[in-house]
Amino acid sequence: MRLGINLGYWGAGMDGDNLAVAQEADRLGYDVCWAAEAYGSDAPTVLSWVAAQTERIDVGSAILQIPARQPAMTAMTAATLDSLSGGRFRLGLGVSGPQVSEGWYGVKFDKPLARTREYVEIVRKAMSRERLSYEGEHWTLPLPDGPGKPIKLTVHPQREHIPLYIAAIGPKNLEQTGEIADGALLIFPSADHIEDTALRHIRAGREKAGRTMEGFDVCPTLPLAVGDDVAGLADMFRPYTALYVGGMGSRKQNFYNQLAQRMGYEKEAAEIQDKYLGGDKAGAAAAVPHALIDQTALLGPVERIADRMQAYAAAGVTTLTLAPAGFTLDERISALRAGTEALERAGLA
C-alpha cells in the first residue's frame, strides 16, 4: 500500500506551510500529493506550484470540478501539467454538488452520471491527440452548422496515458467509476465498511468493463492525528465531520449524509443535519458520534495507526491518502513522519 497526502484547499490559513508539507512528503517517499478546489483556490495553480518545487512525488487534482471547465480545457490542463511536471500528474474529476454547480458555475446539476461518462470520453479522446469530434447528450463537438472543425491537442503529454480518477460516493457513481476510470477518490472511508459502501460497487463496474481490480487505485483520504488521547484527537475533527454530514448539500441531497446512513448512523446523521441546517453548528459537531470519527480517521499512537493501516490494506485500499493534522507546521511534519513509520511497522512499505 502506498501513501499520499491531501493539502485540501489553498487559502484555508496554512498556505505557507502546505508547500513545506508537500516537500517533506516528497523527501519521505510519499507517492502523490493531492489538492482540492471548491469555490476558492483552483487546483491546477496549486499543483503547478507544488510540482515546480518537488522532485519525485506525483501531483493530483482531488478534484477538478466537471461543471467548472469544458472537457477539452481539462484535457489541455492535464496535458500541460503532465508535461511541466515530467510525467507526475494525476487527473481527479468530480461533479461537485448542486449548490456549487448551479450557484457558482451556473451549470445545471442534472444527470451527473451521464455527464461524467461523456466528460471522461471527451477528455481521453482529446489527450490521445485524436481530432476531436463527439456526439453526445451533453456535448457535441464541433457544434453543428457552424465554423468549427475537428482539431487536435497541440501539446504532447509526457505520457501516453495520464491516470484518471473520479471522486465517487453513491453506489451508481462508484460502479461507473470502476467501469471508466483508473482509480477512485473516496472520502469518509471505514475499513470495516469500505467493502459494502464502495468496493463491491467498484468491482461490479470493473466486471461490466471486462476488467478485474488489478491496476485500479483505491484511494481514500483520511485525517491523521498522532498522540495518546484518542478521544481528544477525534474531537479535532468534529467540525469537519459535521460540515460534510450536516451541511455539505441540501436536506434532500447530501451525499455524505447518505454515506453515514449506509454505515449505520441513520439517526445520528439526521440529528447532525437538523442541527447544522438549523444554524447550530456547535450542536451538530457535538452530535457526531466518536465512533464515526474514529472509523474514518487515523488517530492515536503510531502502533494503533499501523494496525489501522493493516486493516485498510486488507480491505483493498491501494493508496492511503493522509491529511496530517496539527496546529503548527512542526506538528504536521511530525504527523507525516509518523505516517511513514506506521506504514513500516505495519509491514506495508
VONU-280808 format. One record per atom (N, C-alpha, C): residue in one letter; x, y, z. Coordinates in steps of 0.001 Angstrom, whole numbers, plus 500000, padded with zeros to 6 digits. Each point is the difference from the previous one (the first is absolute). Last residue first. Layout:
N
AXYZ...
END
This chain:
349
A505343498918503736A500847500928499245A500654499305498817L497108498138503593L499374500327498720L500872500875499123G500124498188504838G500565499095498993G499468500253498609A499264502379504331A498932499128499504A500514498992498976R502855503328501747R499653499084501082R498919499005499574E501208503400496963E501097499053500162E499676498981501083L496985503516499380L499975499125498816L501089498932500098A499911503363503298A498899499054500163A499931499022498835E503098503524499751E500409499034501036E498921498945500192T499063503564497126T500957499081499383T500474498962501001G497108503306501638G499332499210498976G500934499007499339A501655503187503063A499344498889500683A499262499106499004R501910503915498403R501047499022500318R499421498810500729L497102503570499088L500448499381498751L501014498901500267A498652502667503625A498959499047499610A500370499280498708S502801503452501454S500129498850500890S498958498940499654I499733504067497771I501163499249499525I500191498751500848R496689502969501380R499594499347498757R501135499165499411E500867502591503850E499064498924500322E499558499260498746D502768503796499521D500745498903500615D499082498826500326L498087504017498377L500686499256498949L500753498813500593T495783501572502764T501247500618499542T500591499153498884F495994498737502084F499821501444500109F501237500764499524G497989495030498297G500894500641500955G499775501495499988A498972494968496966A499455501097500796A501067500551500940P499836497222494992P500626500111501318P499520501237500748A498094496665496226A499895501445500202A500550500278501392L500578495699496200L499934500548501348L499852501515499948T499126495284496786T500323501421499989T499753500582501390L501046495008497654L499354500622501155L500464501454500056T499636495901496136T500696501232500366T499222500666501125T498587495747498797T501318499942499364T500835501264500227V495656496845502345V500515501334499700V501401499870499420G497082496339501713G500150500251498566G500464501384499624A499435497490504412A498689500267499407A500076500291498510A503901499360502669A499292498722499882A498643500178499341A502528503855500969A500649499236498943A499281498674499775Y498523502667503553Y499655500613498715Y500631499232498848A501077498643504371A498590499720499720A499580500586498661Q504319500896501642Q499904498606499583Q498562499640499631M500790504221501828M500499499924498626M499926498572499476R498942500775504490R498945500480499125R500429499935498536D503182498949503282D498954498966499968D498871500397499055A503369503167500775A500516498887499198A498963498880499902I499082503609502838I499855500398498602I500501498894499070R500626499446504602R498571499896499678R499756500355498533E504357500512501670E499642498580499976E498535499814499613V501753504392500655V500436499402498739V499571498539499908P496959503079503097P501442499766499874P500325499237498719G495460502664499694G500649499290501089G501492499882499826L496028500339496037L500180500712501262L500772499134500981L497866500656494712L501084499263500647L500403500784501239A494976499707497405A501239500761500167A501042499071500605T495374498812499396T500294500663498723T501217500923500100Q498069497422503714Q499979499056498885Q500481500622498693D499517502614503963D501099499050500172D500073499015498843I496414503122500154I501280500670499754I501141498995500047L495772498386501078L500023500388498591L501315500683499658A499140498846504516A500312498830499178A500072500348498521H498637503249503249H501444499754500023H500366498861499053P495609502903498973P500463498914500873P501518499841499931V497112504576499318V500743499019499211V500495498895500927A497695503997501505A499162498835499700A500731498935499178A501889504301501146A499880499196501214A499220498719499750A500381503147496515A501305499389500270A499931499097501220A496189502494498966A500212498973498982A501318499278500234G498988503708502690G499179498849500353G500155498863499020A502131504036499039A500632499390501169A499225498768500439K498210502599496533K501170499249499554K500719499325501157D495151502058498927D500708499591501216D501203499138499620G496609501754496892G500915501044500463G500781499653501247G496870497292497222G499288500918500871G500875501090500580L501687496459497318L499168500830499135L499149500978500802Y502676496955502424Y500858500832499144Y499175500953499146K497788496829502813K500661501045500779K500806500923499083D497920496267498028D498990500899500564D500654501171500730Q502781496535498396Q499487500858498932Q498971500990500517I501706496771502983I501075500919499600I499490500972498944E497094496560501297E500155501004501059E501068501025499632A499352496320497108A498837500893499964A500124501106501041A503244496611499963A500152500851498818A498850500988499896E499839496720503396E501005501022500293E500176500962498824K497123496262499491K499459500939500978K500970501155500253E501496496508497101E498824500687499467E499483501073500952Y504244496947499467Y499767501161500860Y498789500805499507G502293496034497958G499265499628501189G499670501139500937M502135499885495504M500936499438500971M499310499660501319R497698502156496448R500340498659499530R500985499310500934Q498821504495500877Q498859499122500223Q500311498573499578A503173503306499111A499957499717501439A498824499079500327L500273501529495595L501066499045500283L500007499631501483Q497064503364498577Q499519498691499552Q501052498917500261N501170504429500861N498998499577500961N499489498607499644Y502825502035496987Y500753499582501182Y499056499539501107F498290501815495929F500609498696499753F500700499465501246N495784503278499303N501296500093500661N500638498620499937Q495244502317498636Q501096499507499170Q501341500331500659K495688501122501941K499621498872499160K501182499390499255R500539503830502815R499416498955500831R499676498753499167S503889502890497971S498677500331500518S499485498853500869G505335501111499487G498893499627499149G498682500396500643M503856499616502884M500544499976498636M498939499482499048G499614500424504979G499805501214499216G500490499994498578G500046496293503500G498871500859500287G499734501090498989V503630496766499743V498799499207500243V498776500892500163Y504201502143499378Y499688499141498862Y498683499248500203L501575502822503493L499845500789498784L499553499122498838A501193497973504109A498665500620500041A499732500816498742T504282498102500589T499008498964499719T498595500579499966Y503480502948501191Y500206499521498629Y498939498972499616P500189501574504503P499462501006499079P500099499572498534R501901497017503279R498551500124500098R499438501069499053F504715498588500913F499358499821498699F498479500058500071M503007500337503822M500516500965499030M499206499971498696D499276496814503517D499251501252500151D500483501080499034A502271495822500380A498762499905499222A499210501298500060L503845499560502659L500355500151498592L498748499966499129G499483499139504562G500336501402499773G500368500264498550A499217495557501310A498755500766500067A500253501479499733V503727497103500285V499220499750498788V498716500823499996D504829500453502340D498614500304500364D499107499874498765D504804499459499772D499454498959500867D498516500178500302G502574501545495296G500063500297501431G499346498897500795V499909502209494629V500819499082500786V500050500464501453A496866500378495129A500433500730501195A500654499010500949L497651500582494654L500997499314500818L500384500894501169P495778499189495920P500748500875500893P500930499159500870L498479498214495160L499712499946501426L500785501084500735T498303498043494690T500678501023500788T499549499907501453P500300496183495624P499234500781500965P500870501032500710C500213496721495534C500753501097500607C499119500826500947V500923495522496497V499002500349501008V500661500974500967D501136498295494774D500499500632501221D498838500414500902F501073496003496043F499071501071500366F500407500549501364G502159496219497887G500402501270499423G499086501160500323E497891495312500559E501441500133499785E500308501327499301M495605498087500978M500480501116500810M501501500214499845T497310497869495877T500084499679501420T500426501256500756R497146499642495107R501274500159500684R499901499493501434G496527500740496397G500841498854499685G501367500070500650A496118503017500520A500946500387498950A500935498860499613K496841499386503439K499205500431498854K500906500361498823E501983499008504132E499524498791499331E499169500347498770R501453503514502734R501152499392499321R499553498760499223G496805502084502688G500308500794498821G501178499448499229A498853497997504082A498945499734499017A500240500779498720R502818500818503639R500291498699499398R498948499640498951I499347503851502602I501103500195499053I500292498702499268H496892499747503431H499437500745498868H501072500250498931R501229497958504048R499153499063499236R499376500691498788L502682502574503055L500756499094499134L499120499036499204A498111503452503192A500726500456498814A500500498865499107T497373499571504210T499629501347499562T500673500411498696D500829495684502095D498573500126499722D499643501366499422E504505499102501223E499579498978499034E498548500211499604I501899502694503409I500367500431498650I499623498962498936H499539500136505091H498827500126499124H500356500190498523D503191499544503719D498972499011500322D498853499994498995A503572503180499823A500502498683499607A498955498919500239S498758505073498893S500209499152501166S500488498652499522P499775505373497872P500033498551499828P500232499305501351F499206504904498102F499384499358501161F499983498480499848I501047501753495459I500035500839501186I499183499325501096L502743498874494853L498962499739500989L500184500907501210L501433499117494499L500313500850501141L498839499901500978A501904496558495898A498882500643500683A500531500801501183G502016498036494841G500029500008501448G498793500728500553D500714499273495355D501175499255500445D500091499925501519A495320500397496764A501142500741500540A501154499069500360I495430498783498288I500613500932499051I501279500677500491E497230496506502435E499900499679498573E500879500886499138G499511500639504734G500731498764499730G500032499659498531T497417503650501284T501415500298500181T500846498766499749Q495323499568500074Q500475500608498759Q501476500333500082E498013498332503886E500012498969498965E500504500569498673L499416503000503561L501124499103500263L500086498913498930N496321502879499895N501209500711499589N501228499124500216K495892498350501503K500012500049498535K501255500702499482P499336499761504796P500207498687499368P500080500045498479G501476504390502839G498800499188499842G500263498705499249I503623503068500620I499436499654501308I498829499038499856A504770502226497212A498697499335499974A499579499628501411A503866502582496487A499516500047501372A498568499474500021I503961498725496379I498718500666500208I499664499948501486Y504665499647496413Y499251499596501187Y498667500740500028L504399498676496462L498772500759500187L499200499400501155P505402500164497613P499018499329500874P498814500905500299I502833500185495467I500012500699501283I498947499347500887H502831498372495452H498785499818500808H500184500701501336E503364500308496686E498878499681499119E498697499913500782R504001503243501681R499677498571499914R498822499785499061Q501715504338500573Q501219499251500296Q499773498499499821P497015503384497089P500176499618501407P501276499193500191H499126503646496171H500239498576500152H500148499692501489V497293504111497174V500981499622501019V500127498484500044T496802502088497180T501343500276499488T501094499609500980L494755498128498897L500853500605501009L501407500194499445K495928499838496513K500627499117500982K500941500790500899I495108500669496771I501420500326500161I500585499117501084P495267500712496647P500747499142500921P501480500386500009K496438503826498971K500475498795499331K500766499148501007G496272504661499524G500911499111500710G500380498788499177P496805503685498914P501353500020499428P500963499029500671G494618498953499772G500791501177500340G501400499886499435D496228496637500335D499573501144499179D500741501282500368P500384496441503808P499498499812498635P499676501328499330L503936499102503743L498593500376499928L499505499864498565P504043496827501115P499733501446500032P498486500267500030L499985497264502778L501206500668499510L500340499479498606T496130500006504346T500161499693498588T501164500827499479W497633498318505091W500994500719499202W499947499510498556H496847498368503173H500400501221500688H501030500822499234E498169495761498463E498829500712500506E500378501367500550G503173498025496194G499408499467501208G498773500797500398E504326499397496253E498555500213499987E499396499317501215Y505129501891497887Y499233499237500986Y498529500356499874S505627500801498220S498593500082499622S499237499091500951L505372501782499117L498923499893500972L498633500214499368R504957497797498578R499187501165499639R498672499871500751E504075497717502376E499137499807498842E499359501333499634R502987499092503815R500388500831498849R499320499543498710S499539498621504779S500634499047499086S500476500671498716M497559502359503351M501370499751500455M500717498980499128A495417500996499128A500828501182499755A501447499733500385K496854496668500943K500181500118498553K500897501188499679R498754499351504453R500945498969499563R500260500081498499V496818502940501866V501333500289500536V501012498987499483I495471499249498970I500551501127499236I501415500318500467E497631496646502320E500248499565498623E500645501119499187V498585500978504388V501190499145499991V500331499556498583Y496032502428500571Y501159500855500299Y501291499183499929E495843497763499642E500337500728498782E501268500835500198R498374497762503785R500443499033498988R500411500712498714T498114502596503472T501350499537500330T500528499051498941R495543501461499639R500932501097499725R501438499569500276A496568497022501123A500147500094498545A500980501108499631L498961499549504559L500713498824499515L500230500074498495P497469503432502224P501446500063500260P500763498788499488K495221502341499377K500603498818499389K501512499944500224D498513504599501363D499081498965499541D500786498888499323F500630504873502190F500485498745500569F499008498898499639K501325504904497501K498980499150500595K500607498687500490V502635504675499703V499835498782499209V499000499101500708G502188504316501411G498846500169499127G499766498829499082Y503414500920503634Y500356499866498590Y498823500205499049W499505500454504798W501309500607499713W500314499992498513G495894498091501761G500143501321500601G501273500713499620E498922495527498455E498991500943499506E500196501401500558S503081496525501241S499834499918498556S499050501075499482V500630499513504695V501157500595499329V499789500016498488Q496637497974502587Q500130501392500427Q501142500699499276P499184495285499268P499045500903499349P500150501457500413G504391496947500121G498646499816500517G499065501024499397S504715497428498112S499707500970501058S498595499729500529V502386497273496719V498897500860499565V499725501136500977G504906497561498841G498790499807500769G498942500999499596L505543497774499053L498816500734499572L498835499735500946G505844499601499349G498826499623500768G498834500903499647L505122498548497966L498782500782499781L498849499425500798R505677500187500330R498849499105500022R498739500862499957F505765500581498845F498648500497500260F498981498880499987R505010500250499031R499616499740501398R498570500418500311G503368500415496025G499217498766500063G499556499636501393G502464504056499050G500804498841499618G499264498686500164S498373504631500632S500437499270501184S500882498804499668L498034502829496602L500827500849500856L500558499245501196S496988497742497034S501238500362499321S500932500795500907D495724498888501558D500800498791499877D501339500299499341L496848503485500357L500566499659501302L500865498748499925T497714501254496079T500998501009500354T500666499662501331A496417497311498484A501176499808499153A501110500970500368A495857500462502217A500661498759500374A501273499778499187T497278503694498889T500622500185501307T500772498753500415M497446499778496037M501133500917499829M500769500171501310A496012497548500130A501040499248499300A501243500860499790T496246502088501795T500589499090500985T501097499160499365M497500502723497198M500873500820500840M500680499145501064A496757498001497270A501224500232499234A500979500864500788P495654499140501836P500912498849500039P501289500206499215Q497529504135502361Q499676499146498874Q501004498844499956R499020502326504711R500802500045498778R499366499157498913A498178500511504498A500836501201499919A500675500174498647P497147496226501613P499253501165499515P500848501250499801I502096495920501667I499480499852498649I499194501218499545Q504083499999503627Q498540499924499955Q499500499996498556L504619498137502429L499582501019499045L498491499835499819I502012498482504757I499798499645498589I500069501245499109A502907498204501895A498959499276500740A498991500995500559S504662499261496541S498842500860500271S498920499175500691G505642499309499986G498701499599499487G498905500954500416V505772498653499534V499033501019500419V498662499662499354D504852497092501504D498967500362499029D499120501107500568I505240499257501459I498614499727500348I499052500404498870R504877500766500017R499548498648499642R498496499787500173E502378504370500691E500815499249499055E499350498701499520T498484505404501737T500221498638500471T500698499221498896Q498384504498499487Q500896500060501151Q500115498658500725A497198500933496100A501222500729499678A501020499949501127A495640498125500511A500822499192499096A501326500678499692V496738502334502581V500606498895500739V500937499198499104W497547503457498002W500895500593501001W500736498901500772S496632498754497000S501175500448499249S501038500592500949L495885498725501844L500792498839499601L501230500383499200V496860503365501295V500680499445501167V500917498851499589T497271501814496679T501019500969500397T500804499472501178P496294497399498447P501163499982499114P501097500983500396A495713499681502574A500996498951500175A501199500108499048D497040504192502047D499865498977498962D501152499011500126S497400503204503904S501200499728499206S499706498948498948G495803501304501717G501061500883500485G501219499823499124Y495829497359500243Y499671501323499452Y500949501027500601A501217495181499610A498543500073500185A499520501309499393E504636496281500174E499400501279499645E498503499912500253A505187497308501367A498551500057499757A499596501371499482A504635496446500068A499462501305500390A498555500083499541W504241495979500999W498755500462499416W499673501405500490C504450496451499391C499511501162500748C498780500547499276V502998494980500238V499224501013499278V499559501088500964D503008496332501276D499791499706498586D499344501139499239Y503598499937504369Y498565499918499726Y499777499957498494G504332500410502452G499625498955499059G498516499797499828L502828503328502590L499706498755500710L499574498865499075R500857504439498365R501242499473500559R499791498639500654D496225502313498385D500857499623498875D501279499348500517A497173501918503141A499411498761499491A500816499468498824E501189504163501666E500393498947500936E499425498657499569Q498757503752497506Q501418499721499801Q500500498915500943A495559501573500454A500159499258498744A501461499629499766V499060502737503685V499440498659500219V500172499147498742A501174504502499699A500981499279500812A499527498576500291L497029502854497805L501113499672499118L501059499213500763N496337501637502455N499626498917499094N501135499606499072D500058503732503218D500438498691500475D499755498895498981G498577504477499196G501459499977500069G500523498648500414D495269500686499947D500609500000498667D501516499894500042M495973499770503207M501282499312500190M500814499993498715G495466501854500508G500740500511501136G501341499356500240A496760499320496323A499312499617501234A500778500405501242G501146500295495144G499269501146500507G499251499710501277W500828496065496660W500920501112500201W499170501204500455Y498424494871500778Y499794501239499256Y501088501009500333G501127494808500591G498720500669500153G499917501236499127L503583496572500466L500192501343500534L498690500733500220N501609494643499932N499022500920499420N500164501353500673I503173495196498989I499539501063500887I498973500837499250G501906494489499801G499897501313499374G499669501029501062L502048494485499485L499480501132500751L499949501247499122R499710494235499092R500757501244499899R499347501079500862M500239494282500092M499154501198500000M500874501238500000
END
